[in-house]
């Protein structure tokens, strides 16, 4: 155990040094270095404007990175259309990764509109668990998060160990601002979700995303009325996925 712990500590230290070296470098350089260092590399895109920018970078520089998305079964029609447009524009395939449980099956077991009563559990089943399964065969994964998006993301490094999923996480846009992203998208004519121009700066599942009003935080429209602003994928600490559901329907919850 001591040997394993020491080995992991060394690996994390090396990743920290690599993160410092790559901080501030252009995304294509960060990704090119990641491809060299981690041969089995995947990008999980949620089709936000940041993800679209990274797909453009990956395709433009012909980087060997597997592309997939978490299809929750609850995506906006505009998001599904963007998915098709990106594949056509760049000649790439963006695989669908889905939960083992369909939305109707989820409703049959846990009740309708679970996202309203137990959003942690819903996100866990429809996003976190499928992502964990999808990443099991990779050395590292790419995320499109930025440090200035939320408090939880403010300490994101360009390269770091992702304890939750047990592999390396590469965030080439960590130090970019929203203005940087939009500048890249506009100057390179990158396809993006039209909902961004209709008051949706951050877009997730349809029933959990609402427009943001002037003066509000860009993620105010995610799970409006609740304190949560993360689905759990980028959270650094584990949260109980069952607490709220146990309180409401204790007899229906099964673990394992």
ROTIVO-488666 format. One record per residue (C-alpha): x, y, z. Coordinates in pm, 1 decimal, padded with zeros to 6 digits. Layout:
(kolti (X Y Z))
...
! end
This chain:
(kolti (00000.0 00000.0 00000.0))
(kolti (00287.6 00235.8 00088.1))
(kolti (00446.8 00164.2 -00249.2))
(kolti (00121.1 00237.1 -00429.2))
(kolti (00068.6 00559.0 -00235.4))
(kolti (00423.0 00674.1 -00302.6))
(kolti (00386.7 00591.6 -00672.0))
(kolti (00060.9 00784.1 -00693.6))
(kolti (00212.4 01081.3 -00512.6))
(kolti (00496.2 01085.0 -00765.5))
(kolti (00252.9 01069.2 -01056.0))
(kolti (00045.3 01355.2 -00916.4))
(kolti (00359.3 01561.7 -00862.1))
(kolti (00464.2 01504.4 -01223.2))
(kolti (00118.1 01605.5 -01343.2))
(kolti (00135.9 01922.9 -01137.4))
(kolti (00467.7 02012.8 -01298.4))
(kolti (00326.4 01941.9 -01643.7))
(kolti (00026.9 02160.6 -01562.2))
(kolti (00257.4 02448.6 -01470.1))
(kolti (00458.6 02404.5 -01790.3))
(kolti (00146.1 02403.8 -02009.0))
(kolti (-00045.8 02677.8 -01828.0))
(kolti (-00105.5 02966.7 -02063.8))
(kolti (-00014.7 02769.8 -02375.7))
(kolti (-00264.7 02763.7 -02666.8))
(kolti (-00521.1 02483.0 -02647.8))
(kolti (-00382.9 02304.2 -02954.7))
(kolti (-00038.0 02285.7 -02794.5))
(kolti (-00181.9 02156.0 -02468.3))
(kolti (-00382.6 01890.8 -02651.2))
(kolti (-00091.4 01791.6 -02875.3))
(kolti (00126.2 01740.2 -02567.5))
(kolti (-00152.8 01542.8 -02401.8))
(kolti (-00183.4 01313.9 -02703.4))
(kolti (00190.1 01243.1 -02684.5))
(kolti (00182.8 01179.0 -02311.2))
(kolti (-00148.4 00991.4 -02294.3))
(kolti (-00209.6 00778.6 -02607.9))
(kolti (-00561.2 00680.2 -02504.4))
(kolti (-00724.8 01021.5 -02478.4))
(kolti (-01095.7 01108.2 -02498.2))
(kolti (-01294.8 01430.5 -02507.6))
(kolti (-01635.6 01424.6 -02341.3))
(kolti (-01825.2 01719.1 -02485.6))
(kolti (-02153.4 01861.1 -02362.4))
(kolti (-02183.2 02079.6 -02676.2))
(kolti (-02142.6 02404.8 -02487.0))
(kolti (-01964.3 02680.4 -02676.5))
(kolti (-01636.6 02577.2 -02509.5))
(kolti (-01683.0 02220.4 -02630.4))
(kolti (-01752.7 02339.6 -02982.8))
(kolti (-01430.7 02543.5 -02975.2))
(kolti (-01233.0 02237.6 -02867.1))
(kolti (-01387.4 02018.1 -03137.0))
(kolti (-01274.3 02280.7 -03386.4))
(kolti (-00920.5 02271.4 -03242.9))
(kolti (-00908.3 01890.9 -03238.9))
(kolti (-01032.8 01860.6 -03597.3))
(kolti (-00827.1 02151.6 -03730.7))
(kolti (-00503.7 02003.1 -03593.3))
(kolti (-00603.9 01642.0 -03665.1))
(kolti (-00542.3 01533.8 -03308.7))
(kolti (-00595.7 01168.9 -03221.5))
(kolti (-00865.6 01214.9 -02958.8))
(kolti (-01180.2 01005.3 -02919.8))
(kolti (-01496.1 01218.3 -02916.6))
(kolti (-01812.8 01133.6 -02728.4))
(kolti (-02105.7 01297.9 -02553.6))
(kolti (-02334.7 01198.7 -02269.0))
(kolti (-02675.9 01160.5 -02428.6))
(kolti (-02904.4 01181.3 -02127.5))
(kolti (-03221.2 01140.1 -02332.9))
(kolti (-03320.9 01488.0 -02214.0))
(kolti (-03118.1 01712.4 -02444.9))
(kolti (-03264.3 02017.5 -02619.7))
(kolti (-03361.2 01966.7 -02986.8))
(kolti (-03114.7 02246.9 -03065.8))
(kolti (-02837.7 02047.3 -02897.9))
(kolti (-02918.5 01736.7 -03099.8))
(kolti (-02911.2 01942.8 -03419.2))
(kolti (-02575.7 02096.9 -03321.5))
(kolti (-02436.4 01746.6 -03267.3))
(kolti (-02522.3 01661.4 -03630.2))
(kolti (-02387.5 01991.9 -03763.8))
(kolti (-02052.4 01951.2 -03588.6))
(kolti (-02007.2 01600.3 -03726.2))
(kolti (-02086.8 01719.9 -04078.0))
(kolti (-01869.9 02031.8 -04055.0))
(kolti (-01558.2 01856.3 -03927.1))
(kolti (-01601.7 01505.9 -04066.7))
(kolti (-01584.2 01349.7 -03721.2))
(kolti (-01792.4 01102.2 -03525.0))
(kolti (-01910.1 01200.7 -03179.7))
(kolti (-02017.6 00882.2 -03004.3))
(kolti (-02322.9 00870.0 -02782.2))
(kolti (-02270.7 00740.1 -02429.3))
(kolti (-02597.4 00664.3 -02253.9))
(kolti (-02724.1 00544.6 -01920.0))
(kolti (-02818.3 00178.7 -01886.1))
(kolti (-03159.0 00302.5 -01777.6))
(kolti (-03379.5 00492.3 -02024.8))
(kolti (-03579.3 00793.8 -01908.4))
(kolti (-03907.7 00592.1 -01909.3))
(kolti (-03738.0 00309.5 -01717.1))
(kolti (-03605.7 00560.3 -01466.5))
(kolti (-03954.6 00705.2 -01421.8))
(kolti (-04103.0 00358.0 -01373.8))
(kolti (-03860.1 00278.8 -01091.8))
(kolti (-03812.5 00615.7 -00922.4))
(kolti (-04119.1 00813.5 -01026.9))
(kolti (-04171.9 01073.0 -01296.1))
(kolti (-03953.2 01385.5 -01320.8))
(kolti (-03686.0 01260.4 -01084.1))
(kolti (-03471.6 01563.7 -01170.8))
(kolti (-03714.6 01784.4 -00976.2))
(kolti (-03713.6 01574.0 -00657.4))
(kolti (-03363.3 01427.5 -00653.8))
(kolti (-03143.5 01599.4 -00913.3))
(kolti (-02824.0 01452.8 -00763.5))
(kolti (-02950.0 01100.4 -00819.3))
(kolti (-03077.9 01179.7 -01168.6))
(kolti (-02743.6 01330.5 -01272.7))
(kolti (-02559.3 01040.6 -01116.1))
(kolti (-02752.6 00785.4 -01321.9))
(kolti (-02771.6 00981.7 -01646.7))
(kolti (-02428.0 01151.3 -01645.7))
(kolti (-02175.1 01054.0 -01380.1))
(kolti (-02210.7 00675.1 -01394.4))
(kolti (-02214.6 00658.0 -01777.6))
(kolti (-01908.3 00882.9 -01793.5))
(kolti (-01721.6 00667.9 -01543.7))
(kolti (-01791.6 00361.2 -01756.1))
(kolti (-01690.5 00536.7 -02077.1))
(kolti (-01359.0 00655.3 -01931.6))
(kolti (-01256.2 00317.9 -01793.0))
(kolti (-01056.9 00228.4 -02105.6))
(kolti (-00871.9 00560.5 -02140.1))
(kolti (-00551.5 00705.0 -01992.5))
(kolti (-00684.4 01060.2 -01974.4))
(kolti (-00984.7 01269.2 -02064.6))
(kolti (-01033.3 01622.7 -02189.7))
(kolti (-01284.3 01863.0 -02039.2))
(kolti (-01389.9 02205.6 -02167.1))
(kolti (-01428.9 02370.6 -01826.8))
(kolti (-01285.7 02712.6 -01741.2))
(kolti (-01160.5 02833.1 -01403.5))
(kolti (-01383.9 03141.0 -01402.3))
(kolti (-01710.4 02949.7 -01450.6))
(kolti (-01782.4 02842.8 -01092.0))
(kolti (-01618.4 02844.4 -00750.8))
(kolti (-01564.0 02468.8 -00768.6))
(kolti (-01377.9 02507.7 -01098.9))
(kolti (-01160.8 02799.7 -00986.9))
(kolti (-00864.7 02578.8 -00892.8))
(kolti (-00871.7 02370.5 -01211.0))
(kolti (-00527.6 02295.8 -01351.4))
(kolti (-00453.6 02243.7 -01719.8))
(kolti (-00342.7 01890.9 -01627.2))
(kolti (-00436.0 01712.1 -01304.4))
(kolti (-00529.2 01379.9 -01151.1))
(kolti (-00904.8 01321.8 -01147.0))
(kolti (-00965.0 01119.7 -00832.7))
(kolti (-01333.7 01075.4 -00901.5))
(kolti (-01279.1 00890.4 -01230.2))
(kolti (-00932.6 00751.8 -01164.1))
(kolti (-00741.0 00900.1 -01456.9))
(kolti (-00574.6 01218.7 -01579.2))
(kolti (-00791.0 01520.2 -01664.0))
(kolti (-00681.0 01777.0 -01922.1))
(kolti (-00854.9 02116.0 -01932.4))
(kolti (-00697.0 02318.5 -02216.5))
(kolti (-00938.2 02610.4 -02168.4))
(kolti (-00883.7 02638.0 -01792.8))
(kolti (-00727.9 02984.8 -01817.6))
(kolti (-00950.8 03116.2 -02095.8))
(kolti (-01229.8 03364.8 -02038.9))
(kolti (-01572.7 03359.2 -02198.9))
(kolti (-01452.3 03636.6 -02429.7))
(kolti (-01157.2 03420.4 -02538.5))
(kolti (-01390.4 03134.8 -02626.1))
(kolti (-01631.2 03350.7 -02823.4))
(kolti (-01344.5 03518.9 -03007.0))
(kolti (-01221.7 03179.1 -03125.1))
(kolti (-01570.1 03065.3 -03221.8))
(kolti (-01653.2 03382.0 -03415.4))
(kolti (-01317.9 03411.7 -03593.4))
(kolti (-01322.3 03046.3 -03702.4))
(kolti (-01695.4 03026.8 -03784.5))
(kolti (-01743.8 02739.7 -03540.1))
(kolti (-02101.4 02602.3 -03518.1))
(kolti (-02261.8 02665.4 -03178.1))
(kolti (-02596.7 02621.8 -03008.4))
(kolti (-02842.8 02899.0 -03107.8))
(kolti (-02978.2 02886.9 -02751.1))
(kolti (-02668.0 03080.7 -02647.2))
(kolti (-02813.7 03380.1 -02829.1))
(kolti (-03152.4 03333.8 -02660.8))
(kolti (-03042.7 03381.6 -02302.3))
(kolti (-02884.7 03042.8 -02231.8))
(kolti (-02512.1 03091.9 -02155.7))
(kolti (-02493.3 02743.4 -02002.8))
(kolti (-02695.3 02456.5 -02152.6))
(kolti (-02764.4 02120.0 -01995.3))
(kolti (-03071.7 01897.3 -01997.8))
(kolti (-03394.1 02059.5 -02116.1))
(kolti (-03597.1 02027.5 -01793.3))
(kolti (-03309.2 02157.1 -01578.2))
(kolti (-03202.1 02459.0 -01785.6))
(kolti (-03374.8 02796.8 -01807.2))
(kolti (-03283.3 03135.6 -01957.1))
(kolti (-03059.1 03369.8 -01759.2))
(kolti (-03168.1 03728.4 -01702.3))
(kolti (-02943.3 04036.8 -01726.5))
(kolti (-02720.3 04068.4 -01421.4))
(kolti (-02752.5 03703.8 -01320.3))
(kolti (-02465.4 03458.7 -01291.9))
(kolti (-02408.7 03275.0 -01623.5))
(kolti (-02502.5 02945.5 -01457.1))
(kolti (-02811.2 03081.5 -01279.0))
(kolti (-03028.7 02897.6 -01528.5))
(kolti (-02896.3 02554.8 -01429.6))
(kolti (-03123.1 02385.9 -01173.1))
(kolti (-03291.0 02720.1 -01104.7))
(kolti (-03415.0 02751.5 -00749.3))
(kolti (-03162.5 02504.5 -00613.8))
(kolti (-02818.4 02570.7 -00466.3))
(kolti (-02645.6 02326.6 -00700.3))
(kolti (-02459.7 02453.1 -01008.9))
(kolti (-02277.0 02128.4 -01095.5))
(kolti (-02407.7 01792.2 -01214.6))
(kolti (-02134.0 01610.6 -01021.8))
(kolti (-01891.9 01540.1 -01306.1))
(kolti (-01653.2 01819.9 -01212.6))
(kolti (-01716.5 01820.4 -00838.2))
(kolti (-01406.2 01749.8 -00633.6))
(kolti (-01594.9 01594.2 -00344.3))
(kolti (-01849.6 01315.9 -00349.6))
(kolti (-02202.5 01416.4 -00267.0))
(kolti (-02475.4 01184.2 -00149.3))
(kolti (-02685.6 01094.4 -00450.5))
(kolti (-02962.2 00936.5 -00245.2))
(kolti (-03037.7 01170.1 00044.7))
(kolti (-03325.9 01367.3 -00103.4))
(kolti (-03484.2 01063.5 -00264.8))
(kolti (-03467.7 00861.6 00057.6))
(kolti (-03655.5 01137.4 00235.5))
(kolti (-03932.4 01133.3 -00021.9))
(kolti (-03956.3 00769.9 -00134.0))
(kolti (-03749.0 00552.1 00102.6))
(kolti (-03919.6 00227.9 00000.9))
(kolti (-03835.7 00274.7 -00367.2))
(kolti (-03462.3 00336.2 -00340.0))
(kolti (-03229.0 00045.5 -00400.4))
(kolti (-02851.8 00064.6 -00386.8))
(kolti (-02640.6 -00169.6 -00598.2))
! end
